[in-house]
């Protein structure tokens, strides 16, 4: 029941609005037929400002009456502007030569010849999208580089370079784990060597310490080299597409298949 009541109220409101438009238009038409051009301009101003949703045909008639009125009081520029408003509504519009004088039709044709359709105004949200996207991309890159400082390859995974990221991260973790182990192992063997008092065991303790020392240094150097490569790759060669390449080739002469991978520098 309530829905029917609201529907009736809306219908009454719509019809009353349309009725008001008709009355205003008829009053405007009456003044136009009486050649009261100043009143036509005043009434049409009020009608256009009070109702922004006029039917196209009604709006075109109002702007046409305004153009004739302005032209009749020697305001040709204002008449031309109203012709432009008609073209904004219907770019293919042509005035009826049985109603409009040849001079006005000539002015309309000149306006139409120079007419340029209005470009739609972009909203702030639309124009801001590229800026927001660039900001998000920059933040993503900076966060990925910060991760990469902590662990080589982690940043590549964040940037969705999955294959390269997985390779570098895996090698980094293995290298880091081995480096930590041999740092501890070297310290322990150094203590054993320095604390050894048995002359027979001293050479053996030293060899153990020396081997662990060399492996530790090799792992430190390899990890440092991998870390540097990873940072350079992120800072300089970071692209939207992954630079990890895989190649497969076949040598028919030797009946051999070659498989290779490459990391782009």
C-alpha positions as CSV (number, residue, x, y, z in Angstrom):
1,X,0.0,0.0,0.0
2,X,2.8,2.4,0.9
3,X,4.6,1.6,-2.4
4,X,1.4,2.5,-4.3
5,X,1.1,5.8,-2.4
6,X,4.7,6.8,-3.1
7,X,4.2,5.9,-6.7
8,X,1.2,8.2,-6.9
9,X,3.1,11.0,-5.2
10,X,6.0,10.7,-7.6
11,X,3.6,10.6,-10.6
12,X,1.9,13.8,-9.4
13,X,5.2,15.5,-8.9
14,X,6.4,14.5,-12.4
15,X,3.2,15.7,-14.0
16,X,3.2,18.9,-12.1
17,X,6.8,19.6,-13.1
18,X,6.0,18.9,-16.8
19,X,2.9,21.0,-16.5
20,X,4.9,23.9,-15.2
21,X,7.4,23.5,-18.1
22,X,4.5,23.7,-20.6
23,X,3.0,26.8,-18.9
24,X,6.4,28.6,-18.9
25,X,7.1,27.6,-22.5
26,X,3.7,28.8,-23.6
27,X,4.2,32.2,-21.8
28,X,7.6,32.5,-23.6
29,X,6.1,31.6,-26.9
30,X,3.4,34.2,-26.4
31,X,5.9,37.0,-25.8
32,X,7.9,35.9,-28.8
33,X,4.9,36.1,-31.1
34,X,4.2,39.6,-29.7
35,X,7.9,40.6,-30.6
36,X,8.6,41.3,-27.0
37,X,12.2,40.3,-27.4
38,X,13.5,41.7,-24.1
39,X,10.9,39.7,-22.2
40,X,11.7,36.6,-24.2
41,X,15.3,36.8,-23.1
42,X,14.3,37.3,-19.4
43,X,11.8,34.5,-19.4
44,X,14.0,32.1,-21.2
45,X,16.9,32.9,-18.8
46,X,14.6,31.9,-15.9
47,X,13.3,28.8,-17.6
48,X,16.7,27.5,-18.5
49,X,18.1,28.2,-15.0
50,X,15.2,26.6,-13.2
51,X,15.1,23.4,-15.2
52,X,18.3,21.8,-16.4
53,X,16.5,18.7,-17.7
54,X,14.4,20.1,-20.4
55,X,13.6,17.8,-23.4
56,X,16.0,18.5,-26.3
57,X,13.3,19.6,-28.7
58,X,12.0,22.1,-26.1
59,X,15.5,23.4,-25.3
60,X,16.3,23.9,-29.0
61,X,13.1,25.9,-29.5
62,X,14.0,28.1,-26.5
63,X,17.5,28.7,-27.7
64,X,16.2,29.5,-31.2
65,X,13.8,32.1,-29.8
66,X,16.6,33.6,-27.9
67,X,18.9,33.7,-31.0
68,X,16.1,35.5,-32.9
69,X,15.5,37.9,-30.1
70,X,19.1,38.8,-29.6
71,X,19.5,39.3,-33.4
72,X,16.5,41.5,-33.5
73,X,17.9,43.8,-30.9
74,X,21.2,44.0,-32.7
75,X,23.2,41.6,-30.4
76,X,24.6,39.3,-33.1
77,X,27.3,37.8,-30.8
78,X,24.7,36.7,-28.3
79,X,22.6,35.2,-31.1
80,X,25.6,33.3,-32.3
81,X,26.2,31.9,-28.8
82,X,22.6,30.6,-28.7
83,X,23.1,28.9,-32.0
84,X,26.1,27.2,-30.5
85,X,24.0,26.0,-27.6
86,X,21.6,24.4,-30.2
87,X,24.5,22.7,-31.9
88,X,25.7,21.4,-28.5
89,X,22.3,19.7,-28.2
90,X,22.1,18.5,-31.8
91,X,25.2,19.1,-34.1
92,X,23.1,18.1,-37.1
93,X,20.4,20.7,-36.5
94,X,19.3,23.0,-39.4
95,X,16.8,25.9,-39.0
96,X,13.6,25.9,-41.0
97,X,13.9,28.5,-43.8
98,X,10.1,28.9,-43.7
99,X,10.3,30.2,-40.2
100,X,13.8,31.8,-39.9
101,X,14.9,34.7,-42.0
102,X,17.7,34.2,-44.6
103,X,20.0,36.6,-42.6
104,X,19.7,34.4,-39.5
105,X,20.2,31.2,-41.5
106,X,23.4,32.8,-42.9
107,X,24.6,33.6,-39.4
108,X,23.7,30.0,-38.3
109,X,25.6,28.5,-41.2
110,X,28.6,30.6,-40.2
111,X,28.4,29.5,-36.6
112,X,28.0,25.9,-37.7
113,X,31.1,26.1,-40.0
114,X,33.3,27.3,-37.1
115,X,31.6,25.1,-34.5
116,X,33.8,22.8,-32.4
117,X,32.0,20.2,-30.2
118,X,32.7,20.6,-26.5
119,X,35.2,18.2,-25.1
120,X,34.0,16.3,-22.0
121,X,35.6,17.6,-18.8
122,X,37.5,15.0,-17.0
123,X,36.8,14.7,-13.3
124,X,39.5,15.1,-10.7
125,X,39.3,11.4,-9.9
126,X,39.9,10.4,-13.6
127,X,42.8,12.8,-14.1
128,X,44.3,11.7,-10.8
129,X,44.4,8.0,-11.7
130,X,47.7,8.1,-13.6
131,X,49.3,10.0,-10.8
132,X,48.0,7.6,-8.2
133,X,49.1,4.6,-10.3
134,X,52.6,6.1,-10.6
135,X,52.7,6.8,-6.9
136,X,51.7,3.2,-6.0
137,X,54.2,1.8,-8.5
138,X,57.0,3.9,-6.9
139,X,56.0,2.8,-3.4
140,X,56.0,-0.8,-4.5
141,X,59.5,-0.4,-6.1
142,X,60.9,1.3,-3.0
143,X,59.4,-1.4,-0.7
144,X,60.8,-4.1,-2.9
145,X,64.3,-2.5,-2.8
146,X,64.2,-2.3,1.0
147,X,63.4,-6.1,1.1
148,X,66.2,-6.7,-1.3
149,X,68.6,-5.0,1.1
150,X,67.7,-7.4,3.8
151,X,67.8,-10.6,1.6
152,X,68.9,-10.7,-2.1
153,X,66.1,-11.9,-4.3
154,X,63.3,-11.0,-1.8
155,X,62.8,-7.8,-3.6
156,X,62.5,-9.6,-7.0
157,X,59.8,-11.8,-5.6
158,X,57.9,-8.7,-4.4
159,X,58.2,-7.2,-7.9
160,X,56.7,-10.5,-9.3
161,X,59.9,-11.6,-11.0
162,X,59.1,-15.0,-9.8
163,X,61.7,-17.2,-11.6
164,X,64.7,-14.9,-11.1
165,X,63.5,-14.1,-7.5
166,X,63.2,-17.8,-6.6
167,X,66.7,-18.5,-8.0
168,X,68.4,-15.6,-6.2
169,X,66.5,-16.0,-3.0
170,X,67.3,-19.8,-2.8
171,X,71.0,-19.2,-3.5
172,X,71.1,-16.4,-1.0
173,X,69.5,-18.4,1.7
174,X,71.8,-21.4,1.1
175,X,74.9,-19.1,1.0
176,X,73.8,-17.2,4.1
177,X,73.1,-20.4,6.1
178,X,76.5,-21.8,5.1
179,X,78.3,-18.5,5.9
180,X,76.7,-18.3,9.4
181,X,77.6,-21.9,10.0
182,X,81.2,-21.6,9.0
183,X,81.6,-18.3,10.9
184,X,80.6,-20.2,14.0
185,X,82.6,-23.3,13.0
186,X,85.7,-21.2,12.3
187,X,85.5,-19.5,15.7
188,X,85.2,-22.8,17.4
189,X,88.1,-24.4,15.6
190,X,90.2,-21.3,16.2
191,X,89.6,-21.7,19.9
192,X,90.4,-25.4,19.7
193,X,93.7,-24.6,17.8
194,X,94.7,-21.9,20.2
195,X,93.9,-23.9,23.3
196,X,95.6,-27.1,22.1
197,X,98.6,-28.0,24.1
198,X,99.4,-31.4,22.6
199,X,102.1,-30.8,20.0
200,X,101.0,-33.8,18.0
201,X,97.4,-32.5,17.6
202,X,98.4,-28.8,16.9
203,X,99.0,-29.3,13.2
204,X,95.6,-31.1,12.8
205,X,93.8,-28.4,14.8
206,X,95.4,-25.8,12.6
207,X,94.4,-27.5,9.3
208,X,90.8,-27.8,10.5
209,X,90.8,-24.1,11.5
210,X,92.5,-23.1,8.2
211,X,90.1,-25.0,6.0
212,X,87.1,-23.6,7.9
213,X,88.6,-20.1,7.6
214,X,89.0,-20.4,3.8
215,X,85.4,-21.7,3.3
216,X,84.0,-19.0,5.6
217,X,85.8,-16.3,3.6
218,X,84.7,-17.8,0.3
219,X,81.1,-17.8,1.4
220,X,81.3,-14.2,2.7
221,X,82.8,-13.1,-0.7
222,X,80.2,-15.0,-2.7
223,X,77.3,-13.7,-0.6
224,X,78.7,-10.1,-1.0
225,X,78.9,-10.5,-4.7
226,X,75.4,-11.9,-4.9
227,X,74.1,-9.1,-2.7
228,X,75.8,-6.4,-4.9
229,X,74.4,-8.0,-8.1
230,X,70.9,-8.2,-6.7
231,X,71.0,-4.5,-5.6
232,X,72.3,-3.3,-9.0
233,X,69.7,-5.4,-10.8
234,X,66.9,-3.9,-8.7
235,X,68.1,-0.3,-8.8
236,X,69.2,0.0,-12.5
237,X,67.7,-2.9,-14.4
238,X,64.3,-3.2,-12.7
239,X,61.7,-3.5,-15.5
240,X,58.0,-4.4,-15.7
241,X,59.0,-7.6,-17.4
242,X,61.2,-10.3,-16.0
243,X,64.8,-10.4,-17.4
244,X,65.4,-14.0,-16.5
245,X,65.9,-16.0,-19.7
246,X,65.7,-19.7,-20.5
247,X,67.0,-21.2,-23.7
248,X,66.8,-24.7,-25.2
249,X,68.7,-25.8,-28.3
250,X,69.3,-29.1,-30.1
251,X,72.4,-30.1,-32.0
252,X,71.5,-32.6,-34.7
253,X,75.1,-33.5,-35.4
254,X,75.9,-34.7,-31.9
255,X,72.3,-35.6,-31.0
256,X,72.6,-33.4,-27.9
257,X,70.1,-31.1,-26.2
258,X,71.4,-27.9,-24.6
259,X,69.6,-26.1,-21.8
260,X,70.7,-22.8,-20.5
261,X,69.5,-20.0,-18.2
262,X,70.6,-16.3,-18.1
263,X,70.2,-13.5,-15.6
264,X,70.0,-10.1,-17.4
265,X,72.4,-7.4,-16.4
